[in-house]
Amino acid sequence: MQEQLPDAPVRAFADNVPVLLWVNGPDGCEFVNRACLEFLGVDDQADVRGYDWTRHVHPDDRDRYLQTHRASVAARAPFSAEFRLRRHDDQYVWMRSTAQVIRDEAGEFAGYAGCIVDLREAPPRTAPLPPQRILVVDDNHASAETLAMLLEFDGHETRVAHDGLEAIAAAEEFRPSVALVDLTLPKLGGLDVCRRIRQQPWARGITMVTITGWSRPDDAHEIERAGFDGHLVKPIDPDALVRLLSRLVARQAPPLDSGR
Protein backbone atom coordinates (compact mmCIF):
# COMPACT_ATOMS: atom_id res chain seq x y z
CA MET A 1 0.00 0.00 0.00
CA GLN A 2 1.26 3.50 -0.81
CA GLU A 3 2.66 5.48 2.11
CA GLN A 4 0.25 8.07 3.49
CA LEU A 5 2.59 11.04 3.94
CA PRO A 6 1.65 14.73 4.14
CA ASP A 7 3.04 16.67 1.19
CA ALA A 8 6.15 18.82 1.68
CA PRO A 9 4.34 22.12 2.36
CA VAL A 10 2.14 20.52 5.03
CA ARG A 11 5.20 18.89 6.58
CA ALA A 12 6.78 22.35 6.77
CA PHE A 13 3.57 23.64 8.39
CA ALA A 14 3.64 20.75 10.87
CA ASP A 15 7.20 21.57 11.87
CA ASN A 16 6.08 25.01 13.06
CA VAL A 17 3.33 23.96 15.47
CA PRO A 18 4.03 23.41 19.19
CA VAL A 19 2.53 19.91 19.46
CA LEU A 20 3.84 16.45 18.56
CA LEU A 21 2.41 15.31 15.21
CA TRP A 22 2.61 11.84 13.69
CA VAL A 23 1.30 9.82 10.76
CA ASN A 24 1.01 6.03 10.97
CA GLY A 25 0.45 3.68 8.08
CA PRO A 26 -0.40 -0.04 8.12
CA ASP A 27 3.22 -0.89 8.95
CA GLY A 28 3.76 1.67 11.69
CA CYS A 29 5.06 5.21 11.94
CA GLU A 30 5.74 7.02 8.64
CA PHE A 31 6.19 10.65 9.70
CA VAL A 32 6.63 12.83 12.80
CA ASN A 33 7.19 16.57 12.99
CA ARG A 34 10.22 18.37 14.39
CA ALA A 35 8.71 18.75 17.88
CA CYS A 36 8.21 14.99 18.05
CA LEU A 37 11.77 14.26 16.92
CA GLU A 38 13.09 16.60 19.60
CA PHE A 39 10.90 15.04 22.30
CA LEU A 40 12.13 11.55 21.44
CA GLY A 41 15.73 12.63 20.94
CA VAL A 42 15.75 11.29 17.37
CA ASP A 43 17.75 13.06 14.67
CA ASP A 44 16.21 11.94 11.40
CA GLN A 45 12.85 10.97 9.87
CA ALA A 46 14.39 7.73 8.64
CA ASP A 47 14.87 6.68 12.27
CA VAL A 48 11.13 6.73 12.99
CA ARG A 49 9.92 4.59 10.06
CA GLY A 50 8.11 1.67 11.67
CA TYR A 51 8.92 3.15 15.10
CA ASP A 52 7.59 1.23 18.10
CA TRP A 53 5.89 3.90 20.21
CA THR A 54 5.02 1.48 22.99
CA ARG A 55 8.62 1.26 24.14
CA HIS A 56 8.29 4.91 25.25
CA VAL A 57 4.96 4.40 27.05
CA HIS A 58 5.14 3.94 30.80
CA PRO A 59 4.93 0.22 31.71
CA ASP A 60 1.88 0.86 33.89
CA ASP A 61 0.03 2.48 30.98
CA ARG A 62 1.22 0.25 28.13
CA ASP A 63 -1.47 -2.46 28.19
CA ARG A 64 -4.29 0.09 28.36
CA TYR A 65 -2.72 2.09 25.54
CA LEU A 66 -2.37 -1.00 23.34
CA GLN A 67 -5.93 -2.17 24.04
CA THR A 68 -7.30 1.26 23.11
CA HIS A 69 -5.23 1.44 19.94
CA ARG A 70 -6.11 -2.09 18.80
CA ALA A 71 -9.81 -1.49 19.43
CA SER A 72 -9.68 1.74 17.41
CA VAL A 73 -7.90 0.07 14.50
CA ALA A 74 -10.36 -2.84 14.53
CA ALA A 75 -13.29 -0.43 14.44
CA ARG A 76 -11.57 1.85 11.88
CA ALA A 77 -12.41 4.65 14.33
CA PRO A 78 -10.61 7.74 15.66
CA PHE A 79 -8.07 7.05 18.38
CA SER A 80 -7.65 8.81 21.74
CA ALA A 81 -5.62 7.87 24.83
CA GLU A 82 -3.92 9.45 27.84
CA PHE A 83 -0.66 7.96 29.08
CA ARG A 84 2.85 8.76 30.30
CA LEU A 85 5.40 9.06 27.50
CA ARG A 86 9.16 8.87 28.04
CA ARG A 87 11.10 11.90 26.89
CA HIS A 88 14.67 11.84 25.55
CA ASP A 89 15.97 12.59 29.07
CA ASP A 90 14.15 9.49 30.45
CA GLN A 91 11.51 11.61 32.21
CA TYR A 92 7.86 10.53 31.82
CA VAL A 93 5.33 13.18 30.82
CA TRP A 94 1.54 12.82 30.91
CA MET A 95 0.30 13.19 27.35
CA ARG A 96 -2.92 12.92 25.37
CA SER A 97 -2.75 11.37 21.89
CA THR A 98 -5.65 11.84 19.47
CA ALA A 99 -5.82 10.79 15.84
CA GLN A 100 -8.10 10.86 12.82
CA VAL A 101 -8.43 7.99 10.36
CA ILE A 102 -6.68 8.29 6.99
CA ARG A 103 -8.39 6.54 4.09
CA ASP A 104 -6.91 5.78 0.68
CA GLU A 105 -8.48 6.68 -2.65
CA ALA A 106 -10.70 3.58 -2.45
CA GLY A 107 -11.99 4.65 0.95
CA GLU A 108 -10.11 1.89 2.78
CA PHE A 109 -8.42 2.36 6.14
CA ALA A 110 -4.80 3.49 5.58
CA GLY A 111 -3.67 4.59 9.04
CA TYR A 112 -3.87 7.61 11.32
CA ALA A 113 -2.84 11.25 11.45
CA GLY A 114 -2.45 12.22 15.07
CA CYS A 115 -1.15 14.71 17.61
CA ILE A 116 0.24 14.29 21.12
CA VAL A 117 -0.30 17.09 23.62
CA ASP A 118 1.47 17.68 26.92
CA LEU A 119 -1.35 17.68 29.49
CA ARG A 120 0.56 20.05 31.76
CA GLU A 121 0.31 22.97 29.37
CA ALA A 122 -1.64 24.20 26.37
CA PRO A 123 0.22 25.55 23.35
CA PRO A 124 0.00 29.34 23.02
CA ARG A 125 -2.43 30.81 20.53
CA THR A 126 -1.18 33.82 18.62
CA ALA A 127 -4.58 35.21 17.65
CA PRO A 128 -8.14 34.58 18.81
CA LEU A 129 -10.47 32.92 16.31
CA PRO A 130 -13.98 31.87 17.39
CA PRO A 131 -14.78 28.21 16.64
CA GLN A 132 -15.61 27.68 12.98
CA ARG A 133 -16.92 24.90 10.76
CA ILE A 134 -14.01 24.41 8.38
CA LEU A 135 -13.98 22.36 5.19
CA VAL A 136 -10.49 21.20 4.17
CA VAL A 137 -10.11 20.20 0.51
CA ASP A 138 -6.89 18.50 -0.60
CA ASP A 139 -6.29 15.41 -2.72
CA ASN A 140 -3.37 14.39 -0.48
CA HIS A 141 -5.28 12.42 2.16
CA ALA A 142 -2.62 12.62 4.87
CA SER A 143 -2.14 16.36 4.33
CA ALA A 144 -5.87 17.01 4.54
CA GLU A 145 -6.31 14.93 7.68
CA THR A 146 -3.27 16.52 9.32
CA LEU A 147 -4.49 20.06 8.69
CA ALA A 148 -8.02 19.14 9.83
CA MET A 149 -6.61 17.61 13.00
CA LEU A 150 -4.64 20.77 13.79
CA LEU A 151 -7.73 22.89 13.28
CA GLU A 152 -9.78 20.61 15.53
CA PHE A 153 -7.08 20.88 18.16
CA ASP A 154 -7.69 24.65 18.06
CA GLY A 155 -11.41 24.14 18.73
CA HIS A 156 -12.89 24.04 15.22
CA GLU A 157 -15.23 21.49 13.66
CA THR A 158 -13.88 20.11 10.40
CA ARG A 159 -14.84 18.09 7.37
CA VAL A 160 -12.42 16.77 4.72
CA ALA A 161 -12.87 16.29 0.96
CA HIS A 162 -10.35 14.96 -1.54
CA ASP A 163 -11.66 16.00 -4.96
CA GLY A 164 -13.61 18.88 -6.41
CA LEU A 165 -16.99 17.19 -6.73
CA GLU A 166 -16.74 15.74 -3.23
CA ALA A 167 -15.90 19.24 -1.97
CA ILE A 168 -19.10 20.74 -3.39
CA ALA A 169 -21.24 17.92 -1.94
CA ALA A 170 -19.50 18.22 1.44
CA ALA A 171 -20.00 22.00 1.48
CA GLU A 172 -23.74 21.62 0.83
CA GLU A 173 -24.13 19.05 3.60
CA PHE A 174 -21.68 20.50 6.15
CA ARG A 175 -22.43 24.21 5.52
CA PRO A 176 -18.96 25.40 6.56
CA SER A 177 -18.19 28.93 7.67
CA VAL A 178 -14.71 28.52 6.15
CA ALA A 179 -13.42 26.44 3.22
CA LEU A 180 -9.68 25.86 2.68
CA VAL A 181 -9.27 24.63 -0.90
CA ASP A 182 -6.23 23.38 -2.77
CA LEU A 183 -6.30 24.44 -6.41
CA THR A 184 -4.99 21.24 -7.99
CA LEU A 185 -7.78 18.71 -7.43
CA PRO A 186 -9.04 15.67 -9.33
CA LYS A 187 -12.44 15.73 -11.07
CA LEU A 188 -12.85 19.51 -10.66
CA GLY A 189 -10.18 22.14 -10.01
CA GLY A 190 -10.20 24.43 -7.01
CA LEU A 191 -11.10 27.55 -9.01
CA ASP A 192 -14.23 25.86 -10.39
CA VAL A 193 -15.07 24.48 -6.93
CA CYS A 194 -15.12 28.04 -5.62
CA ARG A 195 -17.19 29.33 -8.54
CA ARG A 196 -19.83 26.61 -8.14
CA ILE A 197 -20.09 27.02 -4.37
CA ARG A 198 -20.48 30.79 -4.77
CA GLN A 199 -23.48 30.17 -7.03
CA GLN A 200 -25.41 28.31 -4.32
CA PRO A 201 -27.98 30.12 -2.13
CA TRP A 202 -26.73 28.28 0.96
CA ALA A 203 -23.18 29.56 0.43
CA ARG A 204 -23.77 33.12 1.66
CA GLY A 205 -21.16 34.06 4.25
CA ILE A 206 -18.69 31.25 3.55
CA THR A 207 -15.08 32.42 3.76
CA MET A 208 -13.20 30.79 0.88
CA VAL A 209 -9.41 30.55 1.09
CA THR A 210 -7.12 28.79 -1.33
CA ILE A 211 -3.98 27.11 -0.02
CA THR A 212 -1.67 26.36 -2.90
CA GLY A 213 1.86 26.25 -4.20
CA TRP A 214 1.01 28.87 -6.84
CA SER A 215 2.98 32.08 -6.43
CA ARG A 216 3.06 33.80 -9.86
CA PRO A 217 2.03 37.50 -9.99
CA ASP A 218 -1.07 36.77 -12.12
CA ASP A 219 -2.34 34.06 -9.75
CA ALA A 220 -3.83 36.46 -7.20
CA HIS A 221 -6.06 38.07 -9.84
CA GLU A 222 -7.31 34.71 -11.12
CA ILE A 223 -7.98 33.49 -7.59
CA GLU A 224 -9.90 36.66 -6.71
CA ARG A 225 -11.99 36.44 -9.90
CA ALA A 226 -13.01 32.87 -8.99
CA GLY A 227 -14.49 34.16 -5.72
CA PHE A 228 -11.85 33.35 -3.13
CA ASP A 229 -11.55 35.74 -0.19
CA GLY A 230 -7.91 34.93 0.57
CA HIS A 231 -4.83 33.12 -0.67
CA LEU A 232 -2.02 31.42 1.24
CA VAL A 233 1.05 29.95 -0.44
CA LYS A 234 2.49 26.67 0.81
CA PRO A 235 4.27 26.01 3.10
CA ILE A 236 1.73 27.58 5.44
CA ASP A 237 2.79 29.66 8.42
CA PRO A 238 0.33 28.64 11.21
CA ASP A 239 0.25 32.18 12.59
CA ALA A 240 -0.43 33.60 9.12
CA LEU A 241 -3.32 31.18 8.66
CA VAL A 242 -4.92 32.21 11.96
CA ARG A 243 -4.40 35.93 11.24
CA LEU A 244 -5.92 35.64 7.77
CA LEU A 245 -8.93 33.65 8.94
CA SER A 246 -9.51 36.02 11.87
CA ARG A 247 -9.53 39.02 9.51
CA LEU A 248 -11.71 37.39 6.85
CA VAL A 249 -14.22 35.81 9.22
CA ALA A 250 -14.64 39.10 11.09
CA ARG A 251 -15.70 40.93 7.93
CA GLN A 252 -18.03 38.23 6.57
CA ALA A 253 -21.75 38.15 7.23
CA PRO A 254 -22.82 35.45 9.73
CA PRO A 255 -23.29 32.14 7.88
CA LEU A 256 -26.70 30.58 7.48
CA ASP A 257 -27.73 28.02 10.05
CA SER A 258 -26.44 24.61 9.00
CA GLY A 259 -29.90 23.09 9.18
CA ARG A 260 -28.43 19.91 10.64
C-alpha positions in Angstrom: 0.0 0.0 0.0 1.3 3.5 -0.8 2.7 5.5 2.1 0.2 8.1 3.5 2.6 11.0 3.9 1.7 14.7 4.1 3.0 16.7 1.2 6.1 18.8 1.7 4.3 22.1 2.4 2.1 20.5 5.0 5.2 18.9 6.6 6.8 22.3 6.8 3.6 23.6 8.4 3.6 20.8 10.9 7.2 21.6 11.9 6.1 25.0 13.1 3.3 24.0 15.5 4.0 23.4 19.2 2.5 19.9 19.5 3.8 16.5 18.6 2.4 15.3 15.2 2.6 11.8 13.7 1.3 9.8 10.8 1.0 6.0 11.0 0.5 3.7 8.1 -0.4 0.0 8.1 3.2 -0.9 8.9 3.8 1.7 11.7 5.1 5.2 11.9 5.7 7.0 8.6 6.2 10.7 9.7 6.6 12.8 12.8 7.2 16.6 13.0 10.2 18.4 14.4 8.7 18.8 17.9 8.2 15.0 18.0 11.8 14.3 16.9 13.1 16.6 19.6 10.9 15.0 22.3 12.1 11.6 21.4 15.7 12.6 20.9 15.7 11.3 17.4 17.7 13.1 14.7 16.2 11.9 11.4 12.8 11.0 9.9 14.4 7.7 8.6 14.9 6.7 12.3 11.1 6.7 13.0 9.9 4.6 10.1 8.1 1.7 11.7 8.9 3.1 15.1 7.6 1.2 18.1 5.9 3.9 20.2 5.0 1.5 23.0 8.6 1.3 24.1 8.3 4.9 25.2 5.0 4.4 27.0 5.1 3.9 30.8 4.9 0.2 31.7 1.9 0.9 33.9 0.0 2.5 31.0 1.2 0.3 28.1 -1.5 -2.5 28.2 -4.3 0.1 28.4 -2.7 2.1 25.5 -2.4 -1.0 23.3 -5.9 -2.2 24.0 -7.3 1.3 23.1 -5.2 1.4 19.9 -6.1 -2.1 18.8 -9.8 -1.5 19.4 -9.7 1.7 17.4 -7.9 0.1 14.5 -10.4 -2.8 14.5 -13.3 -0.4 14.4 -11.6 1.8 11.9 -12.4 4.6 14.3 -10.6 7.7 15.7 -8.1 7.0 18.4 -7.6 8.8 21.7 -5.6 7.9 24.8 -3.9 9.5 27.8 -0.7 8.0 29.1 2.8 8.8 30.3 5.4 9.1 27.5 9.2 8.9 28.0 11.1 11.9 26.9 14.7 11.8 25.6 16.0 12.6 29.1 14.1 9.5 30.5 11.5 11.6 32.2 7.9 10.5 31.8 5.3 13.2 30.8 1.5 12.8 30.9 0.3 13.2 27.3 -2.9 12.9 25.4 -2.7 11.4 21.9 -5.6 11.8 19.5 -5.8 10.8 15.8 -8.1 10.9 12.8 -8.4 8.0 10.4 -6.7 8.3 7.0 -8.4 6.5 4.1 -6.9 5.8 0.7 -8.5 6.7 -2.6 -10.7 3.6 -2.4 -12.0 4.7 1.0 -10.1 1.9 2.8 -8.4 2.4 6.1 -4.8 3.5 5.6 -3.7 4.6 9.0 -3.9 7.6 11.3 -2.8 11.3 11.4 -2.4 12.2 15.1 -1.1 14.7 17.6 0.2 14.3 21.1 -0.3 17.1 23.6 1.5 17.7 26.9 -1.4 17.7 29.5 0.6 20.1 31.8 0.3 23.0 29.4 -1.6 24.2 26.4 0.2 25.5 23.4 0.0 29.3 23.0 -2.4 30.8 20.5 -1.2 33.8 18.6 -4.6 35.2 17.7 -8.1 34.6 18.8 -10.5 32.9 16.3 -14.0 31.9 17.4 -14.8 28.2 16.6 -15.6 27.7 13.0 -16.9 24.9 10.8 -14.0 24.4 8.4 -14.0 22.4 5.2 -10.5 21.2 4.2 -10.1 20.2 0.5 -6.9 18.5 -0.6 -6.3 15.4 -2.7 -3.4 14.4 -0.5 -5.3 12.4 2.2 -2.6 12.6 4.9 -2.1 16.4 4.3 -5.9 17.0 4.5 -6.3 14.9 7.7 -3.3 16.5 9.3 -4.5 20.1 8.7 -8.0 19.1 9.8 -6.6 17.6 13.0 -4.6 20.8 13.8 -7.7 22.9 13.3 -9.8 20.6 15.5 -7.1 20.9 18.2 -7.7 24.6 18.1 -11.4 24.1 18.7 -12.9 24.0 15.2 -15.2 21.5 13.7 -13.9 20.1 10.4 -14.8 18.1 7.4 -12.4 16.8 4.7 -12.9 16.3 1.0 -10.3 15.0 -1.5 -11.7 16.0 -5.0 -13.6 18.9 -6.4 -17.0 17.2 -6.7 -16.7 15.7 -3.2 -15.9 19.2 -2.0 -19.1 20.7 -3.4 -21.2 17.9 -1.9 -19.5 18.2 1.4 -20.0 22.0 1.5 -23.7 21.6 0.8 -24.1 19.1 3.6 -21.7 20.5 6.1 -22.4 24.2 5.5 -19.0 25.4 6.6 -18.2 28.9 7.7 -14.7 28.5 6.1 -13.4 26.4 3.2 -9.7 25.9 2.7 -9.3 24.6 -0.9 -6.2 23.4 -2.8 -6.3 24.4 -6.4 -5.0 21.2 -8.0 -7.8 18.7 -7.4 -9.0 15.7 -9.3 -12.4 15.7 -11.1 -12.8 19.5 -10.7 -10.2 22.1 -10.0 -10.2 24.4 -7.0 -11.1 27.6 -9.0 -14.2 25.9 -10.4 -15.1 24.5 -6.9 -15.1 28.0 -5.6 -17.2 29.3 -8.5 -19.8 26.6 -8.1 -20.1 27.0 -4.4 -20.5 30.8 -4.8 -23.5 30.2 -7.0 -25.4 28.3 -4.3 -28.0 30.1 -2.1 -26.7 28.3 1.0 -23.2 29.6 0.4 -23.8 33.1 1.7 -21.2 34.1 4.2 -18.7 31.2 3.6 -15.1 32.4 3.8 -13.2 30.8 0.9 -9.4 30.6 1.1 -7.1 28.8 -1.3 -4.0 27.1 0.0 -1.7 26.4 -2.9 1.9 26.3 -4.2 1.0 28.9 -6.8 3.0 32.1 -6.4 3.1 33.8 -9.9 2.0 37.5 -10.0 -1.1 36.8 -12.1 -2.3 34.1 -9.7 -3.8 36.5 -7.2 -6.1 38.1 -9.8 -7.3 34.7 -11.1 -8.0 33.5 -7.6 -9.9 36.7 -6.7 -12.0 36.4 -9.9 -13.0 32.9 -9.0 -14.5 34.2 -5.7 -11.8 33.4 -3.1 -11.5 35.7 -0.2 -7.9 34.9 0.6 -4.8 33.1 -0.7 -2.0 31.4 1.2 1.1 30.0 -0.4 2.5 26.7 0.8 4.3 26.0 3.1 1.7 27.6 5.4 2.8 29.7 8.4 0.3 28.6 11.2 0.2 32.2 12.6 -0.4 33.6 9.1 -3.3 31.2 8.7 -4.9 32.2 12.0 -4.4 35.9 11.2 -5.9 35.6 7.8 -8.9 33.6 8.9 -9.5 36.0 11.9 -9.5 39.0 9.5 -11.7 37.4 6.9 -14.2 35.8 9.2 -14.6 39.1 11.1 -15.7 40.9 7.9 -18.0 38.2 6.6 -21.8 38.1 7.2 -22.8 35.4 9.7 -23.3 32.1 7.9 -26.7 30.6 7.5 -27.7 28.0 10.1 -26.4 24.6 9.0 -29.9 23.1 9.2 -28.4 19.9 10.6 
